[in-house]
Amino acid sequence: MSAVFTGGCLCGAVRYESSAAPVVAGHCHCEHCRKTSGTGHGSHMGIPSAALQVSGEVKFYDAPTDTGNMVSRGFCPTCGSAIYSTNSGMPDLAFPRASSLDDPEVFQPQLIVYAKR
């Protein structure tokens, strides 16, 4: 796999690389993104799930959305850093958190989402 971009957690226990460029990038202002980021929004990039290669242990917290989909938010169990999420309504995409990127310039936001969650 030739990495287009890489990232990981604060303590270095979790690392990832993507062999594909983001197909979408944006800021989500839903309640879950606000609370899991500790800020007013969560910044994510959507990439093909098959392009994401993760090493290290990732724990997931699953929560339903208002539309009935399930969002699984992955984080490092050691330092708590948010790494990536998946959404049952978009099974072919993974959503790395922009905050986990090694090079923050990879994140080029294109949209803003305001939703309950």
CYANA upper distance limits for C-alpha pairs under 8 A (distance plus 0.5 A):
  1 MET  CA     19 SER  CA      6.59
  2 SER  CA     18 SER  CA      8.48
  2 SER  CA     19 SER  CA      6.14
  3 ALA  CA     17 GLU  CA      6.13
  3 ALA  CA     18 SER  CA      5.85
  3 ALA  CA     19 SER  CA      5.20
  3 ALA  CA     20 ALA  CA      8.09
  4 VAL  CA     17 GLU  CA      7.87
  4 VAL  CA     18 SER  CA      6.19
  4 VAL  CA     19 SER  CA      5.66
  4 VAL  CA     20 ALA  CA      6.39
  4 VAL  CA     21 ALA  CA      6.67
  5 PHE  CA     17 GLU  CA      6.30
  5 PHE  CA     18 SER  CA      6.02
  5 PHE  CA     19 SER  CA      7.80
  5 PHE  CA     21 ALA  CA      8.10
  5 PHE  CA    101 LEU  CA      8.20
  5 PHE  CA    102 ASP  CA      8.23
  5 PHE  CA    103 ASP  CA      8.11
  5 PHE  CA    106 VAL  CA      7.76
  6 THR  CA     15 ARG  CA      8.06
  6 THR  CA     16 TYR  CA      6.17
  6 THR  CA     17 GLU  CA      4.73
  6 THR  CA     18 SER  CA      6.82
  6 THR  CA    101 LEU  CA      6.64
  6 THR  CA    102 ASP  CA      6.32
  6 THR  CA    103 ASP  CA      8.09
  7 GLY  CA     15 ARG  CA      6.34
  7 GLY  CA     16 TYR  CA      5.90
  7 GLY  CA     17 GLU  CA      6.92
  7 GLY  CA    100 SER  CA      5.82
  7 GLY  CA    101 LEU  CA      4.64
  7 GLY  CA    102 ASP  CA      5.17
  7 GLY  CA    103 ASP  CA      8.21
  8 GLY  CA     12 GLY  CA      6.81
  8 GLY  CA     13 ALA  CA      8.27
  8 GLY  CA     14 VAL  CA      5.82
  8 GLY  CA     15 ARG  CA      4.67
  8 GLY  CA     16 TYR  CA      6.37
  8 GLY  CA     83 ILE  CA      7.14
  8 GLY  CA    100 SER  CA      5.79
  8 GLY  CA    101 LEU  CA      7.04
  8 GLY  CA    102 ASP  CA      7.64
  9 CYS  CA     13 ALA  CA      7.20
  9 CYS  CA     14 VAL  CA      6.04
  9 CYS  CA     15 ARG  CA      7.27
  9 CYS  CA     76 CYS  CA      6.99
  9 CYS  CA     79 CYS  CA      7.88
  9 CYS  CA     80 GLY  CA      8.49
  9 CYS  CA     81 SER  CA      5.82
  9 CYS  CA     82 ALA  CA      7.77
  9 CYS  CA     83 ILE  CA      7.11
  9 CYS  CA    100 SER  CA      6.51
 10 LEU  CA     79 CYS  CA      7.02
 10 LEU  CA     81 SER  CA      6.78
 10 LEU  CA    100 SER  CA      8.47
 11 CYS  CA     78 THR  CA      8.00
 11 CYS  CA     79 CYS  CA      6.58
 13 ALA  CA     56 GLY  CA      6.23
 13 ALA  CA     57 GLU  CA      7.90
 13 ALA  CA     76 CYS  CA      7.83
 13 ALA  CA     78 THR  CA      8.08
 14 VAL  CA     54 VAL  CA      7.73
 14 VAL  CA     55 SER  CA      6.24
 14 VAL  CA     56 GLY  CA      4.99
 14 VAL  CA     57 GLU  CA      6.88
 14 VAL  CA     58 VAL  CA      7.57
 14 VAL  CA     76 CYS  CA      6.94
 15 ARG  CA     54 VAL  CA      6.37
 15 ARG  CA     55 SER  CA      5.79
 15 ARG  CA     56 GLY  CA      7.04
 16 TYR  CA     52 LEU  CA      7.40
 16 TYR  CA     53 GLN  CA      5.96
 16 TYR  CA     54 VAL  CA      4.79
 16 TYR  CA     55 SER  CA      6.60
 17 GLU  CA     52 LEU  CA      6.46
 17 GLU  CA     53 GLN  CA      5.91
 17 GLU  CA     54 VAL  CA      7.23
 18 SER  CA     47 ILE  CA      8.40
 18 SER  CA     51 ALA  CA      5.70
 18 SER  CA     52 LEU  CA      5.18
 18 SER  CA     53 GLN  CA      6.84
 19 SER  CA     51 ALA  CA      5.48
 19 SER  CA     52 LEU  CA      7.32
 20 ALA  CA     47 ILE  CA      7.14
 20 ALA  CA     48 PRO  CA      7.62
 20 ALA  CA     51 ALA  CA      6.17
 21 ALA  CA     47 ILE  CA      7.21
 22 PRO  CA     45 MET  CA      6.28
 22 PRO  CA     46 GLY  CA      5.97
 22 PRO  CA     47 ILE  CA      5.34
 23 VAL  CA     45 MET  CA      7.92
 23 VAL  CA     46 GLY  CA      6.17
 23 VAL  CA     47 ILE  CA      6.20
 23 VAL  CA     48 PRO  CA      8.41
 24 VAL  CA     45 MET  CA      6.16
 24 VAL  CA     46 GLY  CA      5.59
 24 VAL  CA     47 ILE  CA      7.87
 24 VAL  CA    109 PRO  CA      8.23
 24 VAL  CA    110 GLN  CA      7.35
 25 ALA  CA     43 SER  CA      8.01
 25 ALA  CA     44 HIS  CA      6.22
 25 ALA  CA     45 MET  CA      4.65
 25 ALA  CA     46 GLY  CA      6.65
 25 ALA  CA    107 PHE  CA      7.24
 25 ALA  CA    108 GLN  CA      6.76
 25 ALA  CA    109 PRO  CA      5.21
 25 ALA  CA    110 GLN  CA      6.03
 25 ALA  CA    111 LEU  CA      7.22
 26 GLY  CA     43 SER  CA      6.20
 26 GLY  CA     44 HIS  CA      6.20
 26 GLY  CA     45 MET  CA      7.04
 26 GLY  CA    108 GLN  CA      8.17
 26 GLY  CA    109 PRO  CA      4.91
 26 GLY  CA    110 GLN  CA      5.88
 26 GLY  CA    111 LEU  CA      5.13
 26 GLY  CA    112 ILE  CA      6.02
 26 GLY  CA    113 VAL  CA      8.00
 27 HIS  CA     41 HIS  CA      6.63
 27 HIS  CA     42 GLY  CA      6.08
 27 HIS  CA     43 SER  CA      4.89
 27 HIS  CA     44 HIS  CA      6.94
 27 HIS  CA    109 PRO  CA      7.44
 27 HIS  CA    111 LEU  CA      7.00
 27 HIS  CA    112 ILE  CA      5.34
 27 HIS  CA    113 VAL  CA      6.74
 28 CYS  CA     33 CYS  CA      6.89
 28 CYS  CA     34 ARG  CA      8.50
 28 CYS  CA     41 HIS  CA      5.85
 28 CYS  CA     42 GLY  CA      5.70
 28 CYS  CA     43 SER  CA      6.76
 28 CYS  CA     44 HIS  CA      8.19
 28 CYS  CA    112 ILE  CA      6.40
 28 CYS  CA    113 VAL  CA      5.19
 28 CYS  CA    114 TYR  CA      6.76
 28 CYS  CA    115 ALA  CA      8.19
 29 HIS  CA     33 CYS  CA      6.69
 29 HIS  CA     34 ARG  CA      6.58
 29 HIS  CA     40 GLY  CA      6.87
 29 HIS  CA     41 HIS  CA      4.92
 29 HIS  CA     42 GLY  CA      7.07
 29 HIS  CA    112 ILE  CA      8.13
 29 HIS  CA    113 VAL  CA      6.51
 29 HIS  CA    114 TYR  CA      5.55
 29 HIS  CA    115 ALA  CA      7.00
 29 HIS  CA    117 ARG  CA      8.49
 30 CYS  CA     34 ARG  CA      6.72
 30 CYS  CA     41 HIS  CA      7.59
 30 CYS  CA    113 VAL  CA      8.03
 30 CYS  CA    114 TYR  CA      6.42
 30 CYS  CA    115 ALA  CA      5.30
 30 CYS  CA    116 LYS  CA      5.39
 30 CYS  CA    117 ARG  CA      4.82
 31 GLU  CA     35 LYS  CA      6.63
 31 GLU  CA    115 ALA  CA      8.23
 31 GLU  CA    116 LYS  CA      6.31
 31 GLU  CA    117 ARG  CA      5.86
 32 HIS  CA     36 THR  CA      6.46
 32 HIS  CA    117 ARG  CA      6.22
 33 CYS  CA     37 SER  CA      6.40
 33 CYS  CA     40 GLY  CA      8.43
 33 CYS  CA     41 HIS  CA      6.07
 33 CYS  CA     42 GLY  CA      5.27
 33 CYS  CA    117 ARG  CA      8.00
 34 ARG  CA     38 GLY  CA      6.47
 34 ARG  CA     39 THR  CA      5.94
 34 ARG  CA     40 GLY  CA      5.46
 34 ARG  CA     41 HIS  CA      5.09
 34 ARG  CA     42 GLY  CA      6.61
 35 LYS  CA     39 THR  CA      7.56
 36 THR  CA     42 GLY  CA      8.24
 36 THR  CA     82 ALA  CA      8.25
 37 SER  CA     41 HIS  CA      7.24
 37 SER  CA     42 GLY  CA      6.31
 37 SER  CA     82 ALA  CA      8.22
 42 GLY  CA     97 ARG  CA      7.89
 43 SER  CA     97 ARG  CA      6.37
 43 SER  CA     98 ALA  CA      5.91
 43 SER  CA     99 SER  CA      7.79
 44 HIS  CA     95 PHE  CA      6.18
 44 HIS  CA     96 PRO  CA      6.17
 44 HIS  CA     97 ARG  CA      5.09
 44 HIS  CA     98 ALA  CA      5.86
 45 MET  CA     94 ALA  CA      8.49
 45 MET  CA     95 PHE  CA      5.68
 45 MET  CA     96 PRO  CA      6.11
 45 MET  CA     97 ARG  CA      7.15
 45 MET  CA     98 ALA  CA      7.28
 45 MET  CA    107 PHE  CA      7.58
 46 GLY  CA     93 LEU  CA      6.45
 46 GLY  CA     94 ALA  CA      6.19
 46 GLY  CA     95 PHE  CA      5.11
 46 GLY  CA     96 PRO  CA      7.47
 47 ILE  CA     51 ALA  CA      7.47
 47 ILE  CA     52 LEU  CA      8.11
 47 ILE  CA     93 LEU  CA      5.87
 47 ILE  CA     94 ALA  CA      5.96
 47 ILE  CA     95 PHE  CA      6.88
 47 ILE  CA     96 PRO  CA      8.41
 48 PRO  CA     52 LEU  CA      7.75
 48 PRO  CA     92 ASP  CA      6.27
 48 PRO  CA     93 LEU  CA      5.05
 48 PRO  CA     94 ALA  CA      6.64
 49 SER  CA     91 PRO  CA      8.23
 49 SER  CA     92 ASP  CA      5.87
 49 SER  CA     93 LEU  CA      5.11
 49 SER  CA     94 ALA  CA      5.32
 50 ALA  CA     92 ASP  CA      8.18
 52 LEU  CA     94 ALA  CA      7.88
 57 GLU  CA     76 CYS  CA      7.31
 57 GLU  CA     77 PRO  CA      7.83
 58 VAL  CA     74 GLY  CA      6.28
 58 VAL  CA     75 PHE  CA      5.98
 58 VAL  CA     76 CYS  CA      5.73
 58 VAL  CA     77 PRO  CA      7.05
 59 LYS  CA     74 GLY  CA      5.97
 59 LYS  CA     75 PHE  CA      5.96
 59 LYS  CA     76 CYS  CA      6.78
 59 LYS  CA     77 PRO  CA      6.44
 60 PHE  CA     72 SER  CA      6.33
 60 PHE  CA     73 ARG  CA      5.73
 60 PHE  CA     74 GLY  CA      4.89
 60 PHE  CA     75 PHE  CA      6.87
 61 TYR  CA     72 SER  CA      6.01
 61 TYR  CA     73 ARG  CA      5.69
 61 TYR  CA     74 GLY  CA      7.14
 62 ASP  CA     70 MET  CA      7.04
 62 ASP  CA     71 VAL  CA      6.13
 62 ASP  CA     72 SER  CA      4.82
 62 ASP  CA     73 ARG  CA      6.86
 63 ALA  CA     70 MET  CA      6.17
 63 ALA  CA     71 VAL  CA      5.99
 63 ALA  CA     72 SER  CA      7.08
 64 PRO  CA     68 GLY  CA      6.47
 64 PRO  CA     69 ASN  CA      6.15
 64 PRO  CA     70 MET  CA      4.89
 64 PRO  CA     71 VAL  CA      6.62
 65 THR  CA     69 ASN  CA      5.84
 65 THR  CA     70 MET  CA      6.56
 65 THR  CA     71 VAL  CA      7.42
 65 THR  CA    117 ARG  CA      5.99
 66 ASP  CA    116 LYS  CA      7.55
 66 ASP  CA    117 ARG  CA      6.78
 69 ASN  CA     87 ASN  CA      7.14
 69 ASN  CA     88 SER  CA      5.92
 69 ASN  CA     89 GLY  CA      6.05
 70 MET  CA     87 ASN  CA      6.23
 70 MET  CA     88 SER  CA      5.77
 70 MET  CA     89 GLY  CA      7.99
 71 VAL  CA     85 SER  CA      7.30
 71 VAL  CA     86 THR  CA      6.15
 71 VAL  CA     87 ASN  CA      4.95
 71 VAL  CA     88 SER  CA      6.98
 72 SER  CA     85 SER  CA      5.87
 72 SER  CA     86 THR  CA      5.75
 72 SER  CA     87 ASN  CA      6.96
 73 ARG  CA     82 ALA  CA      7.95
 73 ARG  CA     83 ILE  CA      8.35
 73 ARG  CA     84 TYR  CA      6.71
 73 ARG  CA     85 SER  CA      4.82
 73 ARG  CA     86 THR  CA      7.21
 74 GLY  CA     82 ALA  CA      6.67
 74 GLY  CA     83 ILE  CA      6.10
 74 GLY  CA     84 TYR  CA      5.73
 74 GLY  CA     85 SER  CA      6.01
 75 PHE  CA     80 GLY  CA      6.24
 75 PHE  CA     81 SER  CA      5.90
 75 PHE  CA     82 ALA  CA      4.86
 75 PHE  CA     83 ILE  CA      5.63
 75 PHE  CA     84 TYR  CA      7.62
 76 CYS  CA     80 GLY  CA      5.38
 76 CYS  CA     81 SER  CA      5.86
 76 CYS  CA     82 ALA  CA      7.20
 76 CYS  CA     83 ILE  CA      7.56
 81 SER  CA    100 SER  CA      8.10
 82 ALA  CA     97 ARG  CA      7.12
 82 ALA  CA     99 SER  CA      8.24
 82 ALA  CA    100 SER  CA      7.52
 83 ILE  CA     96 PRO  CA      6.37
 83 ILE  CA     97 ARG  CA      6.11
 83 ILE  CA    100 SER  CA      6.34
 84 TYR  CA     94 ALA  CA      7.38
 84 TYR  CA     95 PHE  CA      5.69
 84 TYR  CA     96 PRO  CA      4.44
 84 TYR  CA     97 ARG  CA      5.84
 85 SER  CA     94 ALA  CA      6.55
 85 SER  CA     95 PHE  CA      5.54
 85 SER  CA     96 PRO  CA      6.93
 85 SER  CA     97 ARG  CA      8.29
 86 THR  CA     90 MET  CA      8.08
 86 THR  CA     91 PRO  CA      7.66
 86 THR  CA     93 LEU  CA      7.36
 86 THR  CA     94 ALA  CA      5.63
 86 THR  CA     95 PHE  CA      6.63
 87 ASN  CA     91 PRO  CA      6.74
 87 ASN  CA     93 LEU  CA      8.24
 87 ASN  CA     94 ALA  CA      8.21
 96 PRO  CA    100 SER  CA      7.77
 97 ARG  CA    101 LEU  CA      7.80
 98 ALA  CA    104 PRO  CA      7.29
 98 ALA  CA    107 PHE  CA      6.65
 99 SER  CA    104 PRO  CA      7.94
101 LEU  CA    106 VAL  CA      8.17
